[in-house]
Amino acid sequence: MDFALILFILSVVTGVLWALDRFVMRKRRAADAGEPVWVEWGAGFFPILLAIFLLRSFVMEPFRIPSGSMIPTLLVGDFILVNKYAYGIRLPVLDKKVIDIDSPKRGDVVVFRYPLNPSQDYIKRVVGLPGDTVEYFGKRLKVNGEEMPLVAQGDYLHADRLQYSKRFNETLSGVQHAILNDTDAPDYVPPQQRLPFQGQESCVYTSQGVRCTVPPGHYFMMGDNRDQSADSRFWGFVPDENLRGRAFFIWFNFSDLKRIGRFH
C-alpha cells in the first residue's frame, strides 16, 4: 500500500478520535479523571500525523537513492529532499494537479512515478521538454539540433566496483552538471532492452543511438550515469501527471556525512 495513503488513513482515524474526545467525551469525564488510553495513544497522535501528512503532501518529501543511475550527482544511499510544489499543487493520495505553478526546466532533477509501473518512484534529469527533439548518438546529446557542450574532467572511480568511467561536465540549456560515460558500453540502445511504450512511434532507433520527439505533456529523462541508466531511451516519455517534484538537497548519507548539504 502507498505510504501516502497509509498516512492519510491514520490521520483521518486519529482525527476522528481527537474530535470525539474534544467535543463529546471530554465533557463527560470527571474533572479529576485521567485521559483514557485511546485518547493518549490515538487522538494524541493526530496533530503530529496531520503535520507530517501536510508537509509530505504539499511542501517537501524525503527519498532515498536506490541505484547508481544518477552518479556522480547522486550516490547510492543519498537521502534527498524533493520540492513537492515546484511544478504545482497536487491533491494528496489522488495525485491530481489542482494548481499549476511552474513546469520542469531542462536540467532539473526530478522524482516521478515510473510510467510502466506507477507504484515505483524513479529519479532522472530532464533533458527534453514537450515538443523537443532529443538525439543521443555516439554518447553526445543534442536538443533541437544543438549539441550540448561537454568538457572532459578525467576519470571517475566507482568505489563499489573498482571500475573507471569517463567524467564530463555537460551544459544543458545553461545548466552545468557532471555526467559519466563508459568507453566499453555501446552507443546505441540494444533492441532486447527496449520496452514497449506509448508514443514509441516518435522515436527512431539506429545502430548509433536514438532520436525522439517528445509528445505534448511529456518529458524525456536521462540519468547522469549515461551508460548505467535505464531511462527514456529504454522505456519512453514521462507524462506530466507522473511528476512528484524537483530534487534539491541531500540531507543525509550514512556512508559519507560530507555529502550532507550538497546538490542544489
N, C-alpha and C positions, 0 to 999 in steps of 0.2 A: 504494500500500500504506500502511496506517496506520502512523504513526511509532512508536506504542507497540509494535506487532508487530515492526517492524524492530529496535527497541531490545532487545526480548525475545530475538529470534533471535541478535543479536550477543552478548548477554550469555551465552546458552547455548553458542554456539560458542566464545567466548573462555574460558568457564568450563571446558569440556571440555579445551581446550588447557592451561589452568592446572593442572587436576587431573592430566592426563597428565604434564606436566613435574614437578609437585610430588611425585607418588607413584611415578613409573616412571622417566622419562628422567633426572631429576637424579641418581638413584642410580647410573646407568650412565655418567655423564660423568666424565672425569678431573677431579681437584680443581682443576687449573690451566686447565681448558678454559673458554672464554667461553660465554655463552648463545647458542644459535643464533638466527637471525633470527625464526623462527616463535614463539619464546618472547618475544623482545623486543617484537615488533610484534603478537603475538596474545595470548598469555597475560598479557602485561604490562598490557594494557588492561582486563582482566577486572574488577579492583576498582573502577576508575573507572566503567565501563559499568554495573556492578551497582549502585553507589551512585546514579547518575543514574536508573536504571530504578526503583529503590525509592522515591526521592524524588518522582519524577513520578507514580508509581502510587498512593502512599499519603499523601503529605504535601502537596505543592503543585505546580502545573504552570503554566508561563507561557503566555499567549495574547496575540495582537496584535489590536487592534480594527480591523476592516477597513472598517467603514461608519459612517455618521453617525446610526444609529437610536437611539443612547443619548446623543446630545448633549442637554444640556450636561454630564451626569455624566461621560461618557467620550467622548473625541475620537478621530477617525481617527488612527492612529499610536500611540496609547497602548499600552504593553506592561504587561499586568496579571498579577497572581498570583491563582491560584484555589485555594482550600482544598479539597483532594480528600477529606478525611474528615469534612467538616461534616455531611453527610447520611448517612454510613455508609461502611463499608469494602467496596470492590468488588474482585473478582478482576481483576488486570491482563489486558489483551487481551480476555478474555471479557466484562468489564464487568458482571459479575453481583454484586449486593449479597449479602454473606455476614454482615455485622454491621450492624445498624441502630443509628444513633447519634442522629439528630435528623431533623426534617422541615423543609422550607423554610417561612419565615415571609413574610407579606405584606410587601413592601418589599425583600426580598432581591434582589440582582442575581446572576443565575445563568447559568453556561455549561451548555449542554445540546446534545445531538445533535438536529438538525432532524428532526422526526417524518417528514416526507415524503422525506428523504434523509439517513439516519443517518450518512453519511460526512462531512457538513458540521456544523461547530460554530456555534451561534448564542449570542448573549448578550442577555438581556432582564431586565426586572424582574418579579418575581412579584406579580400583583395579585389572583389568585383561587386559593383552596385547594380541595381536594376538597369538593364539596357546596355551595360558594358560588354565589350568583347575581351575575354581573357584568353591569353595564349601562354602556354608553358612548353617551350621547345628547347632542347639542349640545355636544360636546367636554367633557363633565363625566362623571366616573367615579363610579359608585355600586357598593357592595358590600353585598349582602344588604339592599338598600333604603336604605342610609345613604350620603349623598353625601359624598365625600371633600373636605375643605376645601381651597380654593385661595386664595392671596394673590398678587396681581399684583406683579411685580418689574420692570416696564418692558420694554423691547425688548432682544432679543439679536441681535447682528450676526454672521452667518455669514461669516467671513473668506474662505472659499473661493469663495462665490458672491455676495458683496456683497448679501445679502438679509436682511431683518429678520424675526424671529419674535417672538411674544408669549411672555414668560417668566413662569412662576408657580412658587411653592413649593406643592407638594401634600403633604398629610399623609395617609399611607396606613396606617391602623391604628397610629398613633403614630410612624411612620417618616416624617420630613420629607425631601423631595428636590425637585430642580428638574425642571420639565418645560417643553416648548415646544409652542406651537400656532401654526399658520399661518391667518390670518383668511381667506385666499382658498381654502383647501382645504375640500372637502366634509366635512360632519359624519358622513356615512354611509360604508359600505364599498361601493364600486362593484361591481355584480354581476360584471363581467368580470375583477375582480381577486380574487374569491373562489376558493379552490381546494377541491376535494372532500376531505373529511377524515372520519376515523372519529369518530362522535359528533356529526355536523353537525345531527342532529335535535334536539339540546339547545340550539340557537341559533335566535333569531328575528331576522331582518334587516328593517329598515324604512328609509324614506327619511330618518329622523332618526339612525339608529345601529344598534346591535346589543345583544341581551341573550342571555347564555349561562348555563346551569347547568353547573358543572364536574363531570364524572363522577368516581367514586371512583378514587383512584390517579393522578389527573391534575392539572395546574396550568394556569392561564390567565396568559399572559405578554404584557406590552406594553413597547414601547420608550419612553424618556423623551421622545424627539423624536416626539411623538404622530402628527403628520401625515406623517412621513417614515419610518415604521417598518412593515415587513411583519411582523406578529406574530399572536397567537392569533385576532385578529379576522378574519384573512385565511386562515389555514391550520390553525386548530384548537388542540387541547389538547396539552400535553407530558406524556407518561407518566413516572412516577417512574423507570423504568429508564433513561430517556434523560438523566437529570441527571448532569453531570460534576462540579459543585462550585460553591461560592459565591465570587464575585469579591470581593476585599477590599483590593487595594493596587495602585497604579500604580508600577512600578519603573523605567520609562524612557519617554522620548519624544524622538526625535531632533530634533524641531522646537521643543520647549519644555521645557527642563530643569526649569523651575519646577514642572512638573506631577508630578515625582517625589515620591512620598510622599503624594499626595492620595488621595482616595477614603476608604473605610472597610473 
